[in-house]
Amino acid sequence: MELFYSRDIDGNICRLDPDESGHCVRVLRHRCGDEISVIDGCGSLYRCRITSDSHKGVEAMVLSREENWGGHGYNLHLAVCPTKNNDRYEWFAEKACEMGFDRLTPVIGDHSERRILKTARVEKILVSATKQSLKAAVPAVDEPISVKDFILSFGSPSSRSDQLSSPNDQLSFRPSEASGEISSPLRLIAYCFEDENIPRRSIKDVLSEYDGKDIIVLIGPEGDFSHEEARLALQSGFIPVHLGNSRLRTETAAITAAAAVYFRYM
């Protein structure tokens, strides 16, 4: 199935940008009168008939619209530290998009080796992956922020402590699910180190106990999260999880987390 992407759909008229128009007319040889399928990146699929076949700007008349086309039954926000090799991060974004997620926030941790990420390139890859996997909603991409700012922005204020312990102290407090209730959104942080006071749980088990649809997963850099970042996350309502017995690279961990959510809601 051929899909085109447009952010310029006004009433009954759909317009393709020069790149999409060139592909439509020069590569696929579409002409006036042909019917094409267009996604708007927000979840809707449009059936359209071409009225102008310029390779610089195709215009088409909207025939029908289908909402939530190719959607999934959850809302997944991935916060993933950039990898040292940009190609690996882009590979993760592409493959996670094929399974289904909704928002990506690049986060910069205390141990991050790469602190700059060109989000425009990731956005372009996500558009392509969305079309390839037959979806109509393109995941949103945020500008990079620090891990600590992300935790403070998306954590639960009611579970925060006013003071952080010393960086050398153990994680001697309990995450928010200790009461037997898991709040929404489900906030997960995957790190490699273990603490006897707060053992990490399998992401599969935590997901199976969660009845909601909104999920945030925080994945660290190659050097893992710092203990201070982990403390802040747990104080802010994040649940510590592991992704199995294998030690995974950042991009593999992010893919594994996306797959766990994907299979949970199939």
C-alpha positions as CSV (number, residue, x, y, z in Angstrom):
1,M,0.0,0.0,0.0
2,E,1.4,3.4,-1.0
3,L,1.2,6.1,1.6
4,F,2.0,9.8,1.3
5,Y,2.4,12.3,4.2
6,S,1.0,15.8,4.3
7,R,0.8,18.5,6.9
8,D,-1.2,20.7,4.5
9,I,-4.8,19.3,4.5
10,D,-7.3,22.1,4.4
11,G,-11.0,21.1,4.2
12,N,-11.4,19.1,1.1
13,I,-8.0,19.9,-0.4
14,C,-4.7,18.0,0.3
15,R,-1.3,19.3,-0.8
16,L,1.9,17.3,-0.8
17,D,5.3,19.0,-0.3
18,P,7.9,18.9,-3.0
19,D,9.6,15.7,-1.8
20,E,6.3,13.8,-1.5
21,S,5.1,15.3,-4.8
22,G,8.3,14.3,-6.6
23,H,8.0,10.7,-5.3
24,C,4.3,10.6,-6.3
25,V,4.6,11.9,-9.8
26,R,8.2,11.2,-11.0
27,V,8.8,7.8,-9.2
28,L,5.3,6.3,-8.9
29,R,4.0,8.0,-12.1
30,H,0.7,9.1,-10.6
31,R,-1.4,11.5,-12.7
32,C,-4.6,13.5,-12.4
33,G,-7.6,11.3,-11.6
34,D,-5.5,8.7,-9.7
35,E,-6.6,8.0,-6.1
36,I,-3.9,8.1,-3.4
37,S,-3.8,7.5,0.3
38,V,-2.4,10.3,2.5
39,I,-1.7,10.4,6.3
40,D,-1.6,13.6,8.3
41,G,0.8,12.4,11.0
42,C,-1.9,12.9,13.6
43,G,-3.7,9.6,13.2
44,S,-6.0,10.1,10.2
45,L,-5.9,8.5,6.7
46,Y,-7.3,10.4,3.8
47,R,-8.4,8.8,0.5
48,C,-7.8,11.5,-2.2
49,R,-8.1,12.0,-5.9
50,I,-5.3,13.9,-7.6
51,T,-6.4,17.2,-9.3
52,S,-3.0,18.7,-10.0
53,D,0.0,16.4,-10.8
54,S,2.9,18.9,-10.6
55,H,6.0,17.3,-9.3
56,K,6.6,20.4,-7.3
57,G,3.2,20.4,-5.5
58,V,0.6,17.7,-6.0
59,E,-2.9,18.7,-5.0
60,A,-5.7,16.3,-4.4
61,M,-9.4,16.3,-3.5
62,V,-10.3,14.6,-0.2
63,L,-12.8,11.7,-0.8
64,S,-12.9,10.2,2.7
65,R,-11.2,10.3,6.1
66,E,-10.5,7.5,8.6
67,E,-9.5,8.4,12.1
68,N,-7.1,6.4,14.3
69,W,-5.9,4.4,11.3
70,G,-3.2,1.9,12.3
71,G,-3.3,3.1,15.9
72,H,-2.4,1.1,19.0
73,G,-4.2,0.7,22.3
74,Y,-1.7,2.6,24.5
75,N,0.2,5.8,24.8
76,L,4.0,5.2,25.0
77,H,6.5,8.0,25.8
78,L,10.1,6.9,25.4
79,A,12.8,8.9,27.1
80,V,16.1,7.6,25.7
81,C,19.7,8.9,26.1
82,P,21.4,9.5,22.7
83,T,23.9,6.8,21.8
84,K,27.6,7.5,21.0
85,N,26.8,6.4,17.5
86,N,24.0,8.4,15.9
87,D,23.1,5.6,13.5
88,R,22.2,3.3,16.4
89,Y,19.8,5.9,17.9
90,E,18.1,6.4,14.5
91,W,17.8,2.6,14.1
92,F,16.1,2.4,17.5
93,A,13.7,5.2,16.6
94,E,12.8,3.5,13.3
95,K,12.2,0.1,14.7
96,A,10.3,1.3,17.8
97,C,8.1,3.3,15.5
98,E,7.3,0.2,13.4
99,M,5.9,-1.4,16.6
100,G,4.3,1.7,17.9
101,F,5.1,4.6,20.3
102,D,3.8,8.1,20.6
103,R,6.5,10.4,21.9
104,L,10.3,10.5,22.0
105,T,12.3,12.7,24.4
106,P,16.1,12.5,24.0
107,V,17.5,12.9,27.5
108,I,21.1,13.8,28.5
109,G,22.4,11.9,31.6
110,D,25.3,12.5,34.0
111,H,27.2,9.7,32.2
112,S,26.1,10.5,28.6
113,E,28.9,10.6,26.1
114,R,26.8,12.3,23.4
115,R,25.0,15.5,24.4
116,I,23.8,16.8,21.0
117,L,21.1,15.2,18.8
118,K,19.7,16.5,15.5
119,T,16.0,16.0,16.0
120,A,15.1,17.0,12.5
121,R,16.8,13.9,11.1
122,V,15.0,11.6,13.6
123,E,11.7,13.2,12.7
124,K,12.3,12.4,9.0
125,I,13.1,8.8,9.8
126,L,9.9,8.5,11.9
127,V,7.8,9.7,9.0
128,S,9.3,7.1,6.8
129,A,8.8,4.4,9.4
130,T,5.2,5.4,10.0
131,K,4.4,5.0,6.4
132,Q,6.3,1.7,6.0
133,S,4.5,0.2,9.0
134,L,1.0,1.4,7.9
135,K,0.2,3.9,10.5
136,A,-1.2,7.4,10.4
137,A,0.3,9.0,13.5
138,V,3.9,10.1,13.5
139,P,5.6,10.1,17.0
140,A,6.4,13.5,18.4
141,V,10.1,14.3,19.0
142,D,11.1,16.7,21.7
143,E,14.3,18.7,21.9
144,P,16.9,17.1,24.2
145,I,16.7,17.9,28.0
146,S,18.6,16.6,31.0
147,V,17.6,13.4,32.7
148,K,16.9,15.3,35.9
149,D,14.7,17.9,34.2
150,F,12.8,15.1,32.5
151,I,12.2,13.3,35.8
152,L,11.1,16.6,37.5
153,S,8.7,17.3,34.6
154,F,7.1,13.9,34.3
155,G,7.5,12.5,37.8
156,S,4.8,12.5,40.5
157,P,5.1,15.5,42.8
158,S,3.3,13.7,45.6
159,S,6.0,11.0,45.8
160,R,9.1,13.4,45.7
161,S,11.2,14.0,48.7
162,D,12.4,17.6,49.4
163,Q,16.0,16.5,50.0
164,L,18.1,14.0,48.0
165,S,20.3,11.6,50.0
166,S,24.1,11.8,49.7
167,P,25.2,10.4,46.3
168,N,27.0,7.5,48.2
169,D,23.9,6.5,50.2
170,Q,21.9,3.4,49.3
171,L,18.5,3.8,47.6
172,S,16.8,3.4,51.0
173,F,13.3,4.5,50.1
174,R,10.5,2.7,48.4
175,P,9.0,3.5,45.0
176,S,5.4,4.5,44.7
177,E,4.0,1.1,43.8
178,A,5.0,-0.2,47.3
179,S,1.5,0.7,48.5
180,G,0.0,-1.9,46.1
181,E,-1.3,0.7,43.7
182,I,0.4,1.7,40.4
183,S,-0.4,5.3,39.5
184,S,-1.1,6.5,35.9
185,P,0.9,7.2,33.9
186,L,3.0,4.2,34.6
187,R,6.6,5.5,35.0
188,L,9.4,3.1,34.5
189,I,13.2,3.5,34.7
190,A,15.5,0.8,33.5
191,Y,19.0,0.7,35.0
192,C,21.7,-1.9,35.3
193,F,22.8,-1.7,38.9
194,E,20.9,-3.6,41.7
195,D,20.1,-2.4,45.2
196,E,19.0,-4.9,47.9
197,N,16.6,-2.4,49.4
198,I,14.7,-1.8,46.2
199,P,15.1,-4.8,43.8
200,R,14.3,-4.1,40.2
201,R,11.2,-6.0,38.8
202,S,10.7,-7.5,35.3
203,I,9.2,-5.0,33.0
204,K,6.8,-7.8,31.8
205,D,5.5,-8.3,35.4
206,V,5.0,-4.6,36.1
207,L,3.1,-4.1,32.8
208,S,0.9,-7.1,33.4
209,E,-0.3,-5.5,36.7
210,Y,-1.0,-2.1,35.1
211,D,-4.6,-1.4,34.0
212,G,-4.0,1.9,32.4
213,K,-2.8,2.9,28.9
214,D,-0.3,5.7,29.5
215,I,3.3,4.6,29.9
216,I,6.7,6.4,30.3
217,V,9.9,4.5,30.0
218,L,13.3,6.0,30.8
219,I,16.4,4.4,29.3
220,G,19.9,5.6,30.2
221,P,23.2,6.0,28.3
222,E,25.9,3.5,27.7
223,G,27.4,4.4,31.1
224,D,24.0,3.9,32.8
225,F,22.2,6.3,35.0
226,S,24.0,7.8,38.0
227,H,22.9,6.8,41.5
228,E,21.7,10.4,42.0
229,E,19.5,10.2,38.9
230,A,18.1,6.9,40.0
231,R,17.3,8.3,43.5
232,L,15.5,11.3,42.0
233,A,13.5,9.0,39.6
234,L,12.3,6.7,42.5
235,Q,11.5,9.7,44.6
236,S,9.4,11.0,41.7
237,G,7.3,7.8,41.3
238,F,9.3,5.9,38.7
239,I,9.4,2.1,39.2
240,P,12.8,0.4,38.7
241,V,12.7,-2.4,36.1
242,H,15.0,-4.8,34.4
243,L,14.8,-6.1,30.8
244,G,16.0,-9.6,31.4
245,N,19.3,-11.2,32.3
246,S,21.4,-9.9,29.3
247,R,23.2,-6.6,29.5
248,L,21.8,-4.5,26.6
249,R,23.1,-1.5,24.7
250,T,21.0,1.6,25.0
251,E,19.3,1.2,21.7
252,T,18.6,-2.5,22.3
253,A,17.1,-1.7,25.7
254,A,14.8,0.9,24.2
255,I,13.7,-1.5,21.5
256,T,13.1,-4.2,24.1
257,A,11.0,-1.9,26.3
258,A,8.9,-0.8,23.2
259,A,8.4,-4.5,22.3
260,A,7.3,-5.3,25.9
261,V,4.6,-2.7,25.7
262,Y,3.6,-3.7,22.2
263,F,3.0,-7.3,23.2
264,R,1.3,-6.3,26.5
265,Y,-1.5,-4.6,24.5
266,M,-1.8,-6.9,21.5
